[in-house]
Amino acid sequence: MTHNIHGQPLWTLILVVIILLCQSTWLFLDGRKRGYRYWFWSLWGLIQCPFPLLFYLIFARKVFRSKP
């Protein structure tokens, strides 16, 4: 017997929750370490994936900037 929530297996819901919690925790810890708006990034990371992580890397960390 498998448990379904809105037609999805229970393990998919658990996987999504784990991914969102990991993403949010990393955004919070890295944002606090670097002095960015860590509450904003972590709350946004709890409700959506992967856009908060991508936007954080592009706009806050500036990972893709050109090096002199």
mmCIF file as Biopython writes it, N, C-alpha, C and O atoms, coordinates in Angstrom:
data_model
#
loop_
_atom_site.group_PDB
_atom_site.id
_atom_site.type_symbol
_atom_site.label_atom_id
_atom_site.label_alt_id
_atom_site.label_comp_id
_atom_site.label_asym_id
_atom_site.label_entity_id
_atom_site.label_seq_id
_atom_site.pdbx_PDB_ins_code
_atom_site.Cartn_x
_atom_site.Cartn_y
_atom_site.Cartn_z
_atom_site.occupancy
_atom_site.B_iso_or_equiv
_atom_site.auth_seq_id
_atom_site.auth_asym_id
_atom_site.pdbx_PDB_model_num
ATOM 1   N N  . MET A ? 1  ? 0.837  -1.180 0.000   1.0 0.0 1  A 1 
ATOM 2   C CA . MET A ? 1  ? 0.000  0.000  0.000   1.0 0.0 1  A 1 
ATOM 3   C C  . MET A ? 1  ? 0.879  1.240  0.000   1.0 0.0 1  A 1 
ATOM 4   O O  . MET A ? 1  ? 1.715  1.415  0.887   1.0 0.0 1  A 1 
ATOM 5   N N  . THR A ? 2  ? 0.694  2.092  -0.984  1.0 0.0 2  A 1 
ATOM 6   C CA . THR A ? 2  ? 1.456  3.327  -1.053  1.0 0.0 2  A 1 
ATOM 7   C C  . THR A ? 2  ? 0.577  4.499  -0.661  1.0 0.0 2  A 1 
ATOM 8   O O  . THR A ? 2  ? -0.619 4.525  -0.951  1.0 0.0 2  A 1 
ATOM 9   N N  . HIS A ? 3  ? 1.179  5.450  -0.011  1.0 0.0 3  A 1 
ATOM 10  C CA . HIS A ? 3  ? 0.462  6.653  0.390   1.0 0.0 3  A 1 
ATOM 11  C C  . HIS A ? 3  ? 0.634  7.712  -0.686  1.0 0.0 3  A 1 
ATOM 12  O O  . HIS A ? 3  ? 1.749  7.990  -1.128  1.0 0.0 3  A 1 
ATOM 13  N N  . ASN A ? 4  ? -0.479 8.300  -1.103  1.0 0.0 4  A 1 
ATOM 14  C CA . ASN A ? 4  ? -0.448 9.330  -2.128  1.0 0.0 4  A 1 
ATOM 15  C C  . ASN A ? 4  ? -1.006 10.636 -1.576  1.0 0.0 4  A 1 
ATOM 16  O O  . ASN A ? 4  ? -1.965 10.643 -0.804  1.0 0.0 4  A 1 
ATOM 17  N N  . ILE A ? 5  ? -0.402 11.716 -1.977  1.0 0.0 5  A 1 
ATOM 18  C CA . ILE A ? 5  ? -0.896 13.051 -1.653  1.0 0.0 5  A 1 
ATOM 19  C C  . ILE A ? 5  ? -1.090 13.771 -2.968  1.0 0.0 5  A 1 
ATOM 20  O O  . ILE A ? 5  ? -0.122 14.098 -3.655  1.0 0.0 5  A 1 
ATOM 21  N N  . HIS A ? 6  ? -2.330 14.016 -3.316  1.0 0.0 6  A 1 
ATOM 22  C CA . HIS A ? 6  ? -2.695 14.645 -4.597  1.0 0.0 6  A 1 
ATOM 23  C C  . HIS A ? 6  ? -2.108 13.875 -5.771  1.0 0.0 6  A 1 
ATOM 24  O O  . HIS A ? 6  ? -1.674 14.476 -6.753  1.0 0.0 6  A 1 
ATOM 25  N N  . GLY A ? 7  ? -2.093 12.572 -5.678  1.0 0.0 7  A 1 
ATOM 26  C CA . GLY A ? 7  ? -1.636 11.733 -6.770  1.0 0.0 7  A 1 
ATOM 27  C C  . GLY A ? 7  ? -0.135 11.511 -6.812  1.0 0.0 7  A 1 
ATOM 28  O O  . GLY A ? 7  ? 0.355  10.803 -7.691  1.0 0.0 7  A 1 
ATOM 29  N N  . GLN A ? 8  ? 0.610  12.100 -5.881  1.0 0.0 8  A 1 
ATOM 30  C CA . GLN A ? 8  ? 2.058  11.940 -5.843  1.0 0.0 8  A 1 
ATOM 31  C C  . GLN A ? 8  ? 2.437  11.010 -4.696  1.0 0.0 8  A 1 
ATOM 32  O O  . GLN A ? 8  ? 1.816  11.056 -3.635  1.0 0.0 8  A 1 
ATOM 33  N N  . PRO A ? 9  ? 3.434  10.180 -4.894  1.0 0.0 9  A 1 
ATOM 34  C CA . PRO A ? 9  ? 3.886  9.321  -3.799  1.0 0.0 9  A 1 
ATOM 35  C C  . PRO A ? 9  ? 4.454  10.157 -2.641  1.0 0.0 9  A 1 
ATOM 36  O O  . PRO A ? 9  ? 4.956  11.260 -2.854  1.0 0.0 9  A 1 
ATOM 37  N N  . LEU A ? 10 ? 4.369  9.635  -1.454  1.0 0.0 10 A 1 
ATOM 38  C CA . LEU A ? 10 ? 4.826  10.342 -0.261  1.0 0.0 10 A 1 
ATOM 39  C C  . LEU A ? 10 ? 6.322  10.638 -0.307  1.0 0.0 10 A 1 
ATOM 40  O O  . LEU A ? 10 ? 6.760  11.661 0.219   1.0 0.0 10 A 1 
ATOM 41  N N  . TRP A ? 11 ? 7.107  9.769  -0.921  1.0 0.0 11 A 1 
ATOM 42  C CA . TRP A ? 11 ? 8.552  9.986  -0.950  1.0 0.0 11 A 1 
ATOM 43  C C  . TRP A ? 11 ? 8.931  11.221 -1.753  1.0 0.0 11 A 1 
ATOM 44  O O  . TRP A ? 11 ? 9.963  11.833 -1.479  1.0 0.0 11 A 1 
ATOM 45  N N  . THR A ? 12 ? 8.115  11.607 -2.749  1.0 0.0 12 A 1 
ATOM 46  C CA . THR A ? 12 ? 8.436  12.816 -3.500  1.0 0.0 12 A 1 
ATOM 47  C C  . THR A ? 12 ? 8.237  14.057 -2.638  1.0 0.0 12 A 1 
ATOM 48  O O  . THR A ? 12 ? 9.019  15.004 -2.729  1.0 0.0 12 A 1 
ATOM 49  N N  . LEU A ? 13 ? 7.206  14.063 -1.809  1.0 0.0 13 A 1 
ATOM 50  C CA . LEU A ? 13 ? 6.994  15.187 -0.899  1.0 0.0 13 A 1 
ATOM 51  C C  . LEU A ? 13 ? 8.142  15.298 0.098   1.0 0.0 13 A 1 
ATOM 52  O O  . LEU A ? 13 ? 8.618  16.397 0.382   1.0 0.0 13 A 1 
ATOM 53  N N  . ILE A ? 14 ? 8.581  14.171 0.623   1.0 0.0 14 A 1 
ATOM 54  C CA . ILE A ? 14 ? 9.697  14.176 1.567   1.0 0.0 14 A 1 
ATOM 55  C C  . ILE A ? 14 ? 10.966 14.677 0.899   1.0 0.0 14 A 1 
ATOM 56  O O  . ILE A ? 14 ? 11.714 15.447 1.502   1.0 0.0 14 A 1 
ATOM 57  N N  . LEU A ? 15 ? 11.222 14.262 -0.323  1.0 0.0 15 A 1 
ATOM 58  C CA . LEU A ? 15 ? 12.396 14.714 -1.066  1.0 0.0 15 A 1 
ATOM 59  C C  . LEU A ? 15 ? 12.359 16.217 -1.311  1.0 0.0 15 A 1 
ATOM 60  O O  . LEU A ? 15 ? 13.376 16.891 -1.153  1.0 0.0 15 A 1 
ATOM 61  N N  . VAL A ? 16 ? 11.214 16.746 -1.692  1.0 0.0 16 A 1 
ATOM 62  C CA . VAL A ? 16 ? 11.075 18.187 -1.930  1.0 0.0 16 A 1 
ATOM 63  C C  . VAL A ? 16 ? 11.318 18.971 -0.646  1.0 0.0 16 A 1 
ATOM 64  O O  . VAL A ? 16 ? 11.993 20.000 -0.670  1.0 0.0 16 A 1 
ATOM 65  N N  . VAL A ? 17 ? 10.783 18.505 0.457   1.0 0.0 17 A 1 
ATOM 66  C CA . VAL A ? 17 ? 10.984 19.178 1.750   1.0 0.0 17 A 1 
ATOM 67  C C  . VAL A ? 17 ? 12.462 19.180 2.132   1.0 0.0 17 A 1 
ATOM 68  O O  . VAL A ? 17 ? 12.972 20.194 2.607   1.0 0.0 17 A 1 
ATOM 69  N N  . ILE A ? 18 ? 13.141 18.086 1.936   1.0 0.0 18 A 1 
ATOM 70  C CA . ILE A ? 18 ? 14.574 18.011 2.250   1.0 0.0 18 A 1 
ATOM 71  C C  . ILE A ? 18 ? 15.367 18.965 1.378   1.0 0.0 18 A 1 
ATOM 72  O O  . ILE A ? 18 ? 16.255 19.657 1.877   1.0 0.0 18 A 1 
ATOM 73  N N  . ILE A ? 19 ? 15.072 19.018 0.091   1.0 0.0 19 A 1 
ATOM 74  C CA . ILE A ? 19 ? 15.774 19.930 -0.821  1.0 0.0 19 A 1 
ATOM 75  C C  . ILE A ? 19 ? 15.553 21.378 -0.417  1.0 0.0 19 A 1 
ATOM 76  O O  . ILE A ? 19 ? 16.504 22.159 -0.380  1.0 0.0 19 A 1 
ATOM 77  N N  . LEU A ? 20 ? 14.308 21.752 -0.111  1.0 0.0 20 A 1 
ATOM 78  C CA . LEU A ? 20 ? 14.013 23.131 0.274   1.0 0.0 20 A 1 
ATOM 79  C C  . LEU A ? 20 ? 14.685 23.505 1.594   1.0 0.0 20 A 1 
ATOM 80  O O  . LEU A ? 20 ? 15.186 24.619 1.740   1.0 0.0 20 A 1 
ATOM 81  N N  . LEU A ? 21 ? 14.698 22.591 2.545   1.0 0.0 21 A 1 
ATOM 82  C CA . LEU A ? 21 ? 15.356 22.877 3.821   1.0 0.0 21 A 1 
ATOM 83  C C  . LEU A ? 21 ? 16.870 23.020 3.667   1.0 0.0 21 A 1 
ATOM 84  O O  . LEU A ? 21 ? 17.476 23.901 4.277   1.0 0.0 21 A 1 
ATOM 85  N N  . CYS A ? 22 ? 17.468 22.175 2.873   1.0 0.0 22 A 1 
ATOM 86  C CA . CYS A ? 22 ? 18.910 22.277 2.632   1.0 0.0 22 A 1 
ATOM 87  C C  . CYS A ? 22 ? 19.259 23.581 1.926   1.0 0.0 22 A 1 
ATOM 88  O O  . CYS A ? 22 ? 20.217 24.256 2.303   1.0 0.0 22 A 1 
ATOM 89  N N  . GLN A ? 23 ? 18.495 23.932 0.916   1.0 0.0 23 A 1 
ATOM 90  C CA . GLN A ? 23 ? 18.731 25.168 0.184   1.0 0.0 23 A 1 
ATOM 91  C C  . GLN A ? 23 ? 18.576 26.380 1.099   1.0 0.0 23 A 1 
ATOM 92  O O  . GLN A ? 23 ? 19.418 27.278 1.088   1.0 0.0 23 A 1 
ATOM 93  N N  . SER A ? 24 ? 17.519 26.409 1.877   1.0 0.0 24 A 1 
ATOM 94  C CA . SER A ? 24 ? 17.262 27.525 2.766   1.0 0.0 24 A 1 
ATOM 95  C C  . SER A ? 24 ? 18.335 27.651 3.844   1.0 0.0 24 A 1 
ATOM 96  O O  . SER A ? 24 ? 18.768 28.757 4.168   1.0 0.0 24 A 1 
ATOM 97  N N  . THR A ? 25 ? 18.755 26.531 4.390   1.0 0.0 25 A 1 
ATOM 98  C CA . THR A ? 25 ? 19.799 26.552 5.415   1.0 0.0 25 A 1 
ATOM 99  C C  . THR A ? 25 ? 21.108 27.076 4.846   1.0 0.0 25 A 1 
ATOM 100 O O  . THR A ? 25 ? 21.772 27.894 5.483   1.0 0.0 25 A 1 
ATOM 101 N N  . TRP A ? 26 ? 21.485 26.624 3.668   1.0 0.0 26 A 1 
ATOM 102 C CA . TRP A ? 26 ? 22.724 27.100 3.056   1.0 0.0 26 A 1 
ATOM 103 C C  . TRP A ? 26 ? 22.647 28.597 2.749   1.0 0.0 26 A 1 
ATOM 104 O O  . TRP A ? 26 ? 23.606 29.329 2.992   1.0 0.0 26 A 1 
ATOM 105 N N  . LEU A ? 27 ? 21.507 29.055 2.214   1.0 0.0 27 A 1 
ATOM 106 C CA . LEU A ? 27 ? 21.350 30.482 1.927   1.0 0.0 27 A 1 
ATOM 107 C C  . LEU A ? 27 ? 21.439 31.307 3.201   1.0 0.0 27 A 1 
ATOM 108 O O  . LEU A ? 27 ? 22.055 32.372 3.203   1.0 0.0 27 A 1 
ATOM 109 N N  . PHE A ? 28 ? 20.836 30.836 4.281   1.0 0.0 28 A 1 
ATOM 110 C CA . PHE A ? 28 ? 20.894 31.551 5.556   1.0 0.0 28 A 1 
ATOM 111 C C  . PHE A ? 28 ? 22.322 31.636 6.078   1.0 0.0 28 A 1 
ATOM 112 O O  . PHE A ? 28 ? 22.795 32.719 6.422   1.0 0.0 28 A 1 
ATOM 113 N N  . LEU A ? 29 ? 23.005 30.506 6.139   1.0 0.0 29 A 1 
ATOM 114 C CA . LEU A ? 29 ? 24.351 30.483 6.702   1.0 0.0 29 A 1 
ATOM 115 C C  . LEU A ? 29 ? 25.344 31.269 5.847   1.0 0.0 29 A 1 
ATOM 116 O O  . LEU A ? 29 ? 26.158 32.023 6.381   1.0 0.0 29 A 1 
ATOM 117 N N  . ASP A ? 30 ? 25.282 31.100 4.536   1.0 0.0 30 A 1 
ATOM 118 C CA . ASP A ? 30 ? 26.209 31.823 3.664   1.0 0.0 30 A 1 
ATOM 119 C C  . ASP A ? 30 ? 25.889 33.317 3.644   1.0 0.0 30 A 1 
ATOM 120 O O  . ASP A ? 30 ? 26.800 34.146 3.645   1.0 0.0 30 A 1 
ATOM 121 N N  . GLY A ? 31 ? 24.607 33.663 3.626   1.0 0.0 31 A 1 
ATOM 122 C CA . GLY A ? 31 ? 24.243 35.079 3.642   1.0 0.0 31 A 1 
ATOM 123 C C  . GLY A ? 31 ? 24.641 35.757 4.933   1.0 0.0 31 A 1 
ATOM 124 O O  . GLY A ? 31 ? 25.073 36.909 4.911   1.0 0.0 31 A 1 
ATOM 125 N N  . ARG A ? 32 ? 24.507 35.076 6.053   1.0 0.0 32 A 1 
ATOM 126 C CA . ARG A ? 32 ? 24.910 35.656 7.340   1.0 0.0 32 A 1 
ATOM 127 C C  . ARG A ? 32 ? 26.427 35.807 7.401   1.0 0.0 32 A 1 
ATOM 128 O O  . ARG A ? 32 ? 26.930 36.798 7.932   1.0 0.0 32 A 1 
ATOM 129 N N  . LYS A ? 33 ? 27.153 34.841 6.867   1.0 0.0 33 A 1 
ATOM 130 C CA . LYS A ? 33 ? 28.612 34.906 6.881   1.0 0.0 33 A 1 
ATOM 131 C C  . LYS A ? 33 ? 29.121 36.063 6.030   1.0 0.0 33 A 1 
ATOM 132 O O  . LYS A ? 33 ? 30.119 36.697 6.373   1.0 0.0 33 A 1 
ATOM 133 N N  . ARG A ? 34 ? 28.441 36.339 4.923   1.0 0.0 34 A 1 
ATOM 134 C CA . ARG A ? 34 ? 28.889 37.380 4.004   1.0 0.0 34 A 1 
ATOM 135 C C  . ARG A ? 34 ? 28.201 38.724 4.217   1.0 0.0 34 A 1 
ATOM 136 O O  . ARG A ? 34 ? 28.544 39.701 3.551   1.0 0.0 34 A 1 
ATOM 137 N N  . GLY A ? 35 ? 27.244 38.789 5.127   1.0 0.0 35 A 1 
ATOM 138 C CA . GLY A ? 35 ? 26.599 40.058 5.450   1.0 0.0 35 A 1 
ATOM 139 C C  . GLY A ? 35 ? 25.487 40.475 4.513   1.0 0.0 35 A 1 
ATOM 140 O O  . GLY A ? 35 ? 25.162 41.660 4.441   1.0 0.0 35 A 1 
ATOM 141 N N  . TYR A ? 36 ? 24.901 39.545 3.798   1.0 0.0 36 A 1 
ATOM 142 C CA . TYR A ? 36 ? 23.784 39.855 2.915   1.0 0.0 36 A 1 
ATOM 143 C C  . TYR A ? 36 ? 22.466 39.705 3.669   1.0 0.0 36 A 1 
ATOM 144 O O  . TYR A ? 36 ? 22.468 39.333 4.842   1.0 0.0 36 A 1 
ATOM 145 N N  . ARG A ? 37 ? 21.366 39.982 3.026   1.0 0.0 37 A 1 
ATOM 146 C CA . ARG A ? 37 ? 20.040 39.879 3.646   1.0 0.0 37 A 1 
ATOM 147 C C  . ARG A ? 37 ? 19.675 38.406 3.815   1.0 0.0 37 A 1 
ATOM 148 O O  . ARG A ? 37 ? 18.883 37.857 3.050   1.0 0.0 37 A 1 
ATOM 149 N N  . TYR A ? 38 ? 20.252 37.794 4.804   1.0 0.0 38 A 1 
ATOM 150 C CA . TYR A ? 38 ? 20.126 36.344 4.959   1.0 0.0 38 A 1 
ATOM 151 C C  . TYR A ? 38 ? 18.712 35.904 5.289   1.0 0.0 38 A 1 
ATOM 152 O O  . TYR A ? 38 ? 18.314 34.812 4.885   1.0 0.0 38 A 1 
ATOM 153 N N  . TRP A ? 39 ? 17.937 36.704 6.004   1.0 0.0 39 A 1 
ATOM 154 C CA . TRP A ? 39 ? 16.545 36.313 6.288   1.0 0.0 39 A 1 
ATOM 155 C C  . TRP A ? 39 ? 15.719 36.274 5.012   1.0 0.0 39 A 1 
ATOM 156 O O  . TRP A ? 39 ? 14.923 35.357 4.807   1.0 0.0 39 A 1 
ATOM 157 N N  . PHE A ? 40 ? 15.912 37.273 4.155   1.0 0.0 40 A 1 
ATOM 158 C CA . PHE A ? 40 ? 15.184 37.295 2.882   1.0 0.0 40 A 1 
ATOM 159 C C  . PHE A ? 40 ? 15.518 36.070 2.046   1.0 0.0 40 A 1 
ATOM 160 O O  . PHE A ? 40 ? 14.626 35.379 1.554   1.0 0.0 40 A 1 
ATOM 161 N N  . TRP A ? 41 ? 16.807 35.808 1.890   1.0 0.0 41 A 1 
ATOM 162 C CA . TRP A ? 41 ? 17.220 34.691 1.042   1.0 0.0 41 A 1 
ATOM 163 C C  . TRP A ? 41 ? 16.757 33.354 1.603   1.0 0.0 41 A 1 
ATOM 164 O O  . TRP A ? 41 ? 16.326 32.484 0.846   1.0 0.0 41 A 1 
ATOM 165 N N  . SER A ? 42 ? 16.839 33.176 2.916   1.0 0.0 42 A 1 
ATOM 166 C CA . SER A ? 42 ? 16.451 31.890 3.483   1.0 0.0 42 A 1 
ATOM 167 C C  . SER A ? 42 ? 14.938 31.671 3.430   1.0 0.0 42 A 1 
ATOM 168 O O  . SER A ? 42 ? 14.489 30.555 3.171   1.0 0.0 42 A 1 
ATOM 169 N N  . LEU A ? 43 ? 14.153 32.714 3.669   1.0 0.0 43 A 1 
ATOM 170 C CA . LEU A ? 43 ? 12.695 32.554 3.564   1.0 0.0 43 A 1 
ATOM 171 C C  . LEU A ? 43 ? 12.267 32.290 2.126   1.0 0.0 43 A 1 
ATOM 172 O O  . LEU A ? 43 ? 11.385 31.469 1.873   1.0 0.0 43 A 1 
ATOM 173 N N  . TRP A ? 44 ? 12.892 32.985 1.194   1.0 0.0 44 A 1 
ATOM 174 C CA . TRP A ? 44 ? 12.579 32.740 -0.210  1.0 0.0 44 A 1 
ATOM 175 C C  . TRP A ? 44 ? 13.003 31.325 -0.608  1.0 0.0 44 A 1 
ATOM 176 O O  . TRP A ? 44 ? 12.320 30.668 -1.393  1.0 0.0 44 A 1 
ATOM 177 N N  . GLY A ? 45 ? 14.109 30.866 -0.075  1.0 0.0 45 A 1 
ATOM 178 C CA . GLY A ? 45 ? 14.595 29.524 -0.361  1.0 0.0 45 A 1 
ATOM 179 C C  . GLY A ? 45 ? 13.703 28.425 0.193   1.0 0.0 45 A 1 
ATOM 180 O O  . GLY A ? 45 ? 13.751 27.290 -0.282  1.0 0.0 45 A 1 
ATOM 181 N N  . LEU A ? 46 ? 12.884 28.751 1.201   1.0 0.0 46 A 1 
ATOM 182 C CA . LEU A ? 46 ? 11.969 27.761 1.760   1.0 0.0 46 A 1 
ATOM 183 C C  . LEU A ? 46 ? 10.750 27.509 0.884   1.0 0.0 46 A 1 
ATOM 184 O O  . LEU A ? 46 ? 10.132 26.448 0.973   1.0 0.0 46 A 1 
ATOM 185 N N  . ILE A ? 47 ? 10.401 28.468 0.042   1.0 0.0 47 A 1 
ATOM 186 C CA . ILE A ? 47 ? 9.153  28.331 -0.707  1.0 0.0 47 A 1 
ATOM 187 C C  . ILE A ? 47 ? 9.351  28.027 -2.186  1.0 0.0 47 A 1 
ATOM 188 O O  . ILE A ? 47 ? 8.384  27.722 -2.884  1.0 0.0 47 A 1 
ATOM 189 N N  . GLN A ? 48 ? 10.584 28.104 -2.676  1.0 0.0 48 A 1 
ATOM 190 C CA . GLN A ? 48 ? 10.792 27.902 -4.106  1.0 0.0 48 A 1 
ATOM 191 C C  . GLN A ? 48 ? 12.182 27.339 -4.354  1.0 0.0 48 A 1 
ATOM 192 O O  . GLN A ? 48 ? 13.111 27.577 -3.582  1.0 0.0 48 A 1 
ATOM 193 N N  . CYS A ? 49 ? 12.307 26.596 -5.430  1.0 0.0 49 A 1 
ATOM 194 C CA . CYS A ? 49 ? 13.596 26.035 -5.816  1.0 0.0 49 A 1 
ATOM 195 C C  . CYS A ? 49 ? 13.656 25.963 -7.332  1.0 0.0 49 A 1 
ATOM 196 O O  . CYS A ? 49 ? 12.631 25.617 -7.920  1.0 0.0 49 A 1 
ATOM 197 N N  . PRO A ? 50 ? 14.689 26.238 -7.987  1.0 0.0 50 A 1 
ATOM 198 C CA . PRO A ? 50 ? 16.046 26.636 -7.634  1.0 0.0 50 A 1 
ATOM 199 C C  . PRO A ? 50 ? 16.307 28.132 -7.809  1.0 0.0 50 A 1 
ATOM 200 O O  . PRO A ? 50 ? 17.447 28.568 -7.651  1.0 0.0 50 A 1 
ATOM 201 N N  . PHE A ? 51 ? 15.283 28.935 -8.133  1.0 0.0 51 A 1 
ATOM 202 C CA . PHE A ? 51 ? 15.512 30.345 -8.440  1.0 0.0 51 A 1 
ATOM 203 C C  . PHE A ? 51 ? 16.148 31.146 -7.310  1.0 0.0 51 A 1 
ATOM 204 O O  . PHE A ? 51 ? 17.020 31.966 -7.599  1.0 0.0 51 A 1 
ATOM 205 N N  . PRO A ? 52 ? 15.774 30.968 -6.044  1.0 0.0 52 A 1 
ATOM 206 C CA . PRO A ? 52 ? 16.463 31.735 -5.006  1.0 0.0 52 A 1 
ATOM 207 C C  . PRO A ? 52 ? 17.969 31.457 -4.970  1.0 0.0 52 A 1 
ATOM 208 O O  . PRO A ? 52 ? 18.766 32.375 -4.776  1.0 0.0 52 A 1 
ATOM 209 N N  . LEU A ? 53 ? 18.350 30.215 -5.152  1.0 0.0 53 A 1 
ATOM 210 C CA . LEU A ? 53 ? 19.763 29.868 -5.145  1.0 0.0 53 A 1 
ATOM 211 C C  . LEU A ? 53 ? 20.482 30.490 -6.341  1.0 0.0 53 A 1 
ATOM 212 O O  . LEU A ? 53 ? 21.578 31.032 -6.195  1.0 0.0 53 A 1 
ATOM 213 N N  . LEU A ? 54 ? 19.876 30.413 -7.505  1.0 0.0 54 A 1 
ATOM 214 C CA . LEU A ? 54 ? 20.493 31.006 -8.698  1.0 0.0 54 A 1 
ATOM 215 C C  . LEU A ? 54 ? 20.616 32.521 -8.571  1.0 0.0 54 A 1 
ATOM 216 O O  . LEU A ? 54 ? 21.665 33.086 -8.881  1.0 0.0 54 A 1 
ATOM 217 N N  . PHE A ? 55 ? 19.552 33.181 -8.118  1.0 0.0 55 A 1 
ATOM 218 C CA . PHE A ? 55 ? 19.590 34.638 -7.968  1.0 0.0 55 A 1 
ATOM 219 C C  . PHE A ? 55 ? 20.585 35.055 -6.890  1.0 0.0 55 A 1 
ATOM 220 O O  . PHE A ? 55 ? 21.255 36.078 -7.032  1.0 0.0 55 A 1 
ATOM 221 N N  . TYR A ? 56 ? 20.687 34.284 -5.824  1.0 0.0 56 A 1 
ATOM 222 C CA . TYR A ? 56 ? 21.659 34.591 -4.784  1.0 0.0 56 A 1 
ATOM 223 C C  . TYR A ? 56 ? 23.077 34.519 -5.346  1.0 0.0 56 A 1 
ATOM 224 O O  . TYR A ? 56 ? 23.897 35.400 -5.090  1.0 0.0 56 A 1 
ATOM 225 N N  . LEU A ? 57 ? 23.358 33.470 -6.107  1.0 0.0 57 A 1 
ATOM 226 C CA . LEU A ? 57 ? 24.697 33.332 -6.680  1.0 0.0 57 A 1 
ATOM 227 C C  . LEU A ? 57 ? 25.006 34.422 -7.693  1.0 0.0 57 A 1 
ATOM 228 O O  . LEU A ? 57 ? 26.151 34.865 -7.788  1.0 0.0 57 A 1 
ATOM 229 N N  . ILE A ? 58 ? 24.017 34.862 -8.448  1.0 0.0 58 A 1 
ATOM 230 C CA . ILE A ? 58 ? 24.244 35.876 -9.481  1.0 0.0 58 A 1 
ATOM 231 C C  . ILE A ? 58 ? 24.309 37.278 -8.887  1.0 0.0 58 A 1 
ATOM 232 O O  . ILE A ? 58 ? 25.229 38.033 -9.202  1.0 0.0 58 A 1 
ATOM 233 N N  . PHE A ? 59 ? 23.350 37.643 -8.033  1.0 0.0 59 A 1 
ATOM 234 C CA . PHE A ? 59 ? 23.235 39.024 -7.586  1.0 0.0 59 A 1 
ATOM 235 C C  . PHE A ? 59 ? 23.925 39.302 -6.254  1.0 0.0 59 A 1 
ATOM 236 O O  . PHE A ? 59 ? 24.501 40.377 -6.091  1.0 0.0 59 A 1 
ATOM 237 N N  . ALA A ? 60 ? 23.891 38.398 -5.317  1.0 0.0 60 A 1 
ATOM 238 C CA . ALA A ? 60 ? 24.492 38.647 -4.011  1.0 0.0 60 A 1 
ATOM 239 C C  . ALA A ? 60 ? 25.970 38.241 -3.986  1.0 0.0 60 A 1 
ATOM 240 O O  . ALA A ? 60 ? 26.819 39.007 -3.530  1.0 0.0 60 A 1 
ATOM 241 N N  . ARG A ? 61 ? 26.268 37.061 -4.467  1.0 0.0 61 A 1 
ATOM 242 C CA . ARG A ? 61 ? 27.647 36.580 -4.455  1.0 0.0 61 A 1 
ATOM 243 C C  . ARG A ? 61 ? 28.430 37.017 -5.683  1.0 0.0 61 A 1 
ATOM 244 O O  . ARG A ? 61 ? 29.661 37.039 -5.662  1.0 0.0 61 A 1 
ATOM 245 N N  . LYS A ? 62 ? 27.716 37.367 -6.764  1.0 0.0 62 A 1 
ATOM 246 C CA . LYS A ? 62 ? 28.345 37.793 -8.023  1.0 0.0 62 A 1 
ATOM 247 C C  . LYS A ? 62 ? 29.373 36.770 -8.517  1.0 0.0 62 A 1 
ATOM 248 O O  . LYS A ? 62 ? 30.521 37.100 -8.817  1.0 0.0 62 A 1 
ATOM 249 N N  . VAL A ? 63 ? 28.917 35.518 -8.589  1.0 0.0 63 A 1 
ATOM 250 C CA . VAL A ? 63 ? 29.791 34.409 -8.978  1.0 0.0 63 A 1 
ATOM 251 C C  . VAL A ? 63 ? 30.204 34.524 -10.434 1.0 0.0 63 A 1 
ATOM 252 O O  . VAL A ? 63 ? 31.325 34.157 -10.786 1.0 0.0 63 A 1 
ATOM 253 N N  . PHE A ? 64 ? 29.331 35.019 -11.277 1.0 0.0 64 A 1 
ATOM 254 C CA . PHE A ? 64 ? 29.587 35.025 -12.721 1.0 0.0 64 A 1 
ATOM 255 C C  . PHE A ? 64 ? 30.186 36.345 -13.213 1.0 0.0 64 A 1 
ATOM 256 O O  . PHE A ? 64 ? 30.126 36.625 -14.410 1.0 0.0 64 A 1 
ATOM 257 N N  . ARG A ? 65 ? 30.756 37.155 -12.338 1.0 0.0 65 A 1 
ATOM 258 C CA . ARG A ? 65 ? 31.354 38.414 -12.792 1.0 0.0 65 A 1 
ATOM 259 C C  . ARG A ? 65 ? 32.701 38.132 -13.455 1.0 0.0 65 A 1 
ATOM 260 O O  . ARG A ? 65 ? 33.356 37.127 -13.180 1.0 0.0 65 A 1 
ATOM 261 N N  . SER A ? 66 ? 33.084 39.040 -14.326 1.0 0.0 66 A 1 
ATOM 262 C CA . SER A ? 66 ? 34.356 38.856 -15.019 1.0 0.0 66 A 1 
ATOM 263 C C  . SER A ? 66 ? 35.492 39.261 -14.088 1.0 0.0 66 A 1 
ATOM 264 O O  . SER A ? 66 ? 35.377 40.239 -13.349 1.0 0.0 66 A 1 
ATOM 265 N N  . LYS A ? 67 ? 36.565 38.524 -14.126 1.0 0.0 67 A 1 
ATOM 266 C CA . LYS A ? 67 ? 37.722 38.785 -13.268 1.0 0.0 67 A 1 
ATOM 267 C C  . LYS A ? 67 ? 38.727 39.649 -14.025 1.0 0.0 67 A 1 
ATOM 268 O O  . LYS A ? 67 ? 38.972 39.414 -15.208 1.0 0.0 67 A 1 
ATOM 269 N N  . PRO A ? 68 ? 39.303 40.634 -13.366 1.0 0.0 68 A 1 
ATOM 270 C CA . PRO A ? 68 ? 40.285 41.522 -14.037 1.0 0.0 68 A 1 
ATOM 271 C C  . PRO A ? 68 ? 41.591 40.835 -14.350 1.0 0.0 68 A 1 
ATOM 272 O O  . PRO A ? 68 ? 42.497 41.455 -14.907 1.0 0.0 68 A 1 
#
